[in-house]
Amino acid sequence: MTAEGFLEGRRLQMARGVLLQCIMGGYPPARFYGSDDGDLALNADPQQIHRLPWSQPPRALAICDADELSGASSQLSTRGQLKAVIARYAALGLAPVVATEMEFFVFAPNTDPTQAFQPPVGLDGRRENGQSAFSVCSNNGLRPFFTEVYECMAALGLPRDTFMHEMGVSQFEINLLHGDPLLLADQTFLFKHLLKEVALKHGLTVVCMAKPLPHTPGSSMHIHQSVVEIGTGRNVFSDEAGQPTARFRHFIGGQQAAMADFTALFAPNVNSYQRLCHPYASPNNACWSHDNRAAGLRIPASAAVARRVENRLPGADANPYLAIAASLAAGLHGIENQLEPTAPIQGEFEVPESLSLPCTLHAALERLKRSQLAKELFGKEFIEGYIASKTMELTSFLDEITPWERRVLAAQA
């Protein structure tokens, strides 16, 4: 939209079906978004209108709510779904607090998708060889890129906590500061958009796939969650003596009860399960533990005031609005129904069958399809539309023959 049209308050409308557009560009049958495929109104959040510092000529980006023309939030909007979950907490006098950890890879341009990704050639004229995990030495020579990333984050008001080189070749992680869940979802979305745009300026490619390289750790989007009282700001996961509360246990119990049903919301793509089935600290289970990275739900070591639950299932490819909404909705379900968690696990352990999660997109979608809880929390329209869109993507993947199949199976009798 032109700046003039936006400033005049001209309404921007978009077909409802766009919210269910699959990643290849197609749409499920119209019955999933209204047979008429009528319009939605895109209403800009006044707190999320940003001049894009990397853009020439100058452009701005406005994060919008997708609302029905009646004014109600569209059930198909993941941002609207997150706002609804936050409102359910507020009705109990509670406010969730979250933080996200985003992992991503920086690669050289990949013009041929049949070829593997490669780390870029850095200022030192070399490609990283995988020996830089947690290193303070920037031997990959990407300082100009990250300098602009930091500058653009500051210009967009994206406060960062810590930044590090992760385990993978040319893999990095940034932790965003904890705060309001809607704000953190917006910031996570903006950060991913910023990364890709700034990378293009520097002749690089940023990839937020869950598992872009074999034999290498995947990229996660861990979600840290706590709940405070509105007004006092007191963390309801800790009592006055600093001990864990019943609400803390119930929140974990709700997460455990919903994780298998919600796996397709946390791991939305075929590639997501490459990360989960080759864990490298990406656990595909609903176990919980104190500071054990093999558990799907980890309680980080912290002071009582910062007691929180880390959901380690979502990958970097997850929709931040939907992943945060699903995780918080699961915790609230536990609080409202006083669900008790299993005993915590420590050390090396075997995952009980009751706490194992779907390990393929097909299995996750089948589990979501059977979930009455998902339909109760997010509405039948959203869940059925989401499944329809993701089923199209899965079918598209299965329509292709992979290099592994040609390499390994072609010579078989």
N, C-alpha and C positions, 0 to 999 in steps of 0.2 A: 504494500500500500504506500502511496506517496505520503510524505511527511505532512503535507497540507491536508490530505484527506483524514489522516489519523488525528491531527490536532483539531479538526472540525468536528470530531466525534462521529464520523461516518461509520456505520455498523458494517463489520466484516462478517459475512456468512459463508458457511461451508457445508457441503453435503454430509449427513450423518454417517454414511458409509465409510468416509475417510478414516474414522476412528478405528475401523476394523480392517483397514488395508493391510495386506500381508507384506512381508519384506521383499517379495518378488514384484510387487506392484498390483496384484490382482485383489479381488474381493470375494468373500463368501456369498452365498445366495442372499438376495435382498430381504428375505424374511428375518434375518438376524439383525437388521438395523432399520426395519420399517419398510414395508413394500413400496411406499412412495419415495423413499430415499429423500425425505425432506431436509431442509436446512437446519443447521445449528448456528447460534451466534457466538462469535469469538470475542470475549470481553477481556480486555487487557487488565492485568493486575497492576495497579498504579505503582506498587513497590518493586515491580520487576520489568521496568522499561530501561533498556541499557543501550548506550552508544557503544558500538563495537570498535574497540581501539585498533584492531588489526586491519580494519576494512578501508580500502580505497577503491572507489569514492566512498565518502562517509555513509554508513548505514546504521540503523538501530534495530534492536530486537525486543519485542514485547512478549512475555509469557502470558498466555491467555487461559481463561476458563472457557470450556466448551459447554454452553448452556442451551437448553431448549428455548424456542422462541417464546414460550410461556414464562421464562425466567428461571425455571428450575434447572438444577445442574443435570447434565446428561449422564445417564447411568453408564454410558460407554466411555466416559472420560476417566482416565486413571488419576488425574489430578483431582477431579471431583470425588473419586472414591477415597482418596487420602483425606480430603477435607471432611468427608462424612465420618471417617474413623476418628479423627481428632475431635469432632463434635460429640461423638459418643463418650469419649473420655471426659470432655468438659461437662457433660450432663451429670457426671459423678463427682464433679469438683476436682478433676485430675487433669494433668497435662503431660503427655509423653515428651521425652527429650531424646533426640537421636544424634548420632554422628556416623558418617560413612568413611570407609577406607577404600580408595579407588586404586586398583592396579592396572597397568597398561604397558604395552610394548611400543617402542619407537623403532621403526624399520626403515630401510631404504625403499624407494618406490618399487611397487610390485605390479608391473604392467601385464604379467602373464600369470593368471591364477593357477595354472598347472605347476608352477614352480614354487618352491618353499620360500618363506619370508627370510630375509637376510638383515642383519644389523647394518646400520649405515656406516659409511666411511666418515670418521670424525676429523676433527682439526689436526689430529696427529697422523692422518693418512692411513689409519688402520681400522679394521672392523673389530669390535669387541669379541672376545673369545669365551666369555662366560666366567671370568675370574674376578668380577667386580662387585659381587653381592655384598651389600652393606659397606662398601668401600667409601672413604672420604675422597679418594682420588678420582677425578673426573676423566679417566683415561679414555673414555669413549669420545671425548671431544665434542660434546653436545652443549657446551656452555651457552653459545649464542641463542640456541633454541629455548633453553630453560630460562635464560634471562628475560626473554620476551614473554614467556609463559607467566613468570612472576609479575612482570609489569602489567600484563593484561588482567591477571587476577586482581591486582590492586585497583585497577581502573574500574573493574566490574563489582568491586566490593566483596570479593570472595576471600575471606580470611583463611589462611592455611595454618595448620598446626605443625606437623612434621612431614618431611619429604625424605625419601631414601631410595637407593638402588635395591631392587628386590632380587630374588633368587635366579630368575631367568636371564637369558642373554638379552641385554638392552631392555630389561623390564624394570619399571619404576612404580613407586607407590606414593600417594599423597593422602594425608589424613586431614579432613575438614573439621573445623571446630564444632563441638556439639551445640545443639540449639533446637528451635522449633522444627518439627518434622517437615512441614510444608516448605519452610525456608531451606532446609538441608536438601530436600528433593530438587528444588529449583536450582540450588547451587551446584549439585552434582550434575544435573543436566547441562547447566551452563559451562561447567568445567570440561565436560567431555566435548561439547561443541567447540570451546576455545582451543582445546588440545589439537583437534583435527585441523582447524583453520590455521593456527599458527604453524603447525607442522608443514602445511602446504607451502607457506611462505619460505620455509627453510629447506625445501626440497626433500622433506621427510614424509613418512606415513605413520600415523598413530593408529594402533589397532586395539580395540577393546573387546575382541573376541574372548570367550572364556578360555580357549585352549588353541592358540595359533601355531604352536610348535610342538612336535613330538618329543618325548623324553625330557620334558621341561615343565616346571610348575606352571599352572594356569593362572589366570587373573581373576581375582575375587572383587566383590564389593561387600565387605563385611559391614553389618549394621549393628552399632552399639545402641542399646536402649535402656532408658530408665524412665521412671514416672514420678512426678512431683505433685504436691498439693497446689492448687491454684490459690494464690494469695500469700501463702507462707513460703513456697518454694522448697518445702521439705521433701527429701527423697523418701518415698513411701516404701522403698525396698529395705530401709534400715530403721530400727527403732531407736529410742533415746539412748540406749546403751550401746548402740552401734552394731547390734546383731540383726541378722536377716529376719524379715517379717513374713507373716502369712501371705501377704500380697506378693511378695517376692517369689515364694514357692508357687503360688497360683499362676503367676505370670509364666513361669517356666513350664508348669503343667499344661497351660494353654498352648504354648509354643510346641511342646511335644505332641499334643493331641492333634495339631493341625498341620505339622510339617509335611507329612506324606501327602495329604490332600492338596497342599499348596505348592508342592515341588515344581509344578509346571509354571507357577507364577514367579518363582525364584530362579528357575533354570529354564528359560523360554525357548531355547534353540537346540537343534540337533547337536551342535558343537558343545553346548553346555555340559553334556554328559561325558564328553571326553575328559573334561576337567574333573568331574566327580568320580569317574571310574578309575582314574589314575591319581589318587588323592593328593600326594605332596602337600599335606596339611590343608586339603580341601575336602573335609569329611562329608560323606553322604550318609548321615545318620542323624537320629533325633536324640542321641545321648546328651547328657549335660555333665559338666565337670568344672572344677575349680582350676583354671589356668592350664588346661590340657588342650592343645591345638588339634588333637585327633577327634574331639567331640564336636558335633554340629552346633551345640550351644555351649559357649565357653563363658565362665565368669572370670574376667580379668582380675589380677591382683590389684587392689585399690583400697583407698580409705573408705570408710562406711558411707561418707557423704557422696561418694562417686560410685557406689555399688550399681552394677549394670549387667545386662545380659547381652552377649555378643552372638548374633546369628551369623554363622560362618558359611551358610549354604549359598547365598546369592553370588553370582558371578558378575564380572564387569559388564557383561552383556545384558544384565537385567534392567528393566525399566525402573528407575529409582522411585517414582511415585507408586507404582504397583508393588514393588518389593517391600518398601517401607510400610505401605498400607496393609499388606498381607501379614507382615510380621507383627505389627502393632495390634491388628485385629485379633490375631491368634492369642496374644498376651492378654488382651481385654476379655476374650472369651474365657480364659482361665480364671481371671479375677472374678468375673461375674458369676461363674459356676463353681468357684472354689475348687478347681481341679488340683490334685496333688501330683507332683512329678515323681518319677522313679528315683531310686537312690542315685547319687552322683557316682561317676566312674573316675578312676585315677589310673595312671600308668598305662601299660599295654592292656588292651581288652578286646574281646570279641563282641560284635554288635548283636544284641538279641534280635530275633526276627521281627518282634513287635516294634522295634525302633529303627528298622532298616527303611530306606526310602526308595522310590522308583529309580532305576538306573538307566532308563532310556526315555526319550521324549514321548514315544508311543505309550509306555507304561504310565508315565506321569499324566498324560492327557486322559487316559482311561480312568485313573484314580480320581482326577478332578471331575470327570464326567459323573462319577458315582457319588460325589461329595454333596450331601445335603447341607453340611456346614458352610461350604463355599457359597452356595446359592443363598443361604440365609444371611451371610455377612456382606456379600457383594451384589446380590440380586441375580435372578435367573437370566435376565437379558444379557448382563455383562459376561457371566460365566459361559453361557452357550455361544455367544458371539466370539469370545476369546478362543474357545476350543475350535470353533469353525475356522477361524483364521489360522491358528497354529496347525490344524490338520492339513490345510492347503500347503503350508510350508513343508511339513513332513512328507506329504505326497510328492512334492516337487523334488525333494532330496532323494527319495526312493526311486524316482524316475531316471536317475543318473547312475552310471556304473563308475566306480571309483578306480583310481590307479592300482590300489591294493588288489582288487578283484582281477584286473587284467594281468598284474604281475604274478600273482600267486596261483590263481585258479585256471588260467588259460591252458596251462600245460597238463592239467589233470585229465586222467582217462574218464 
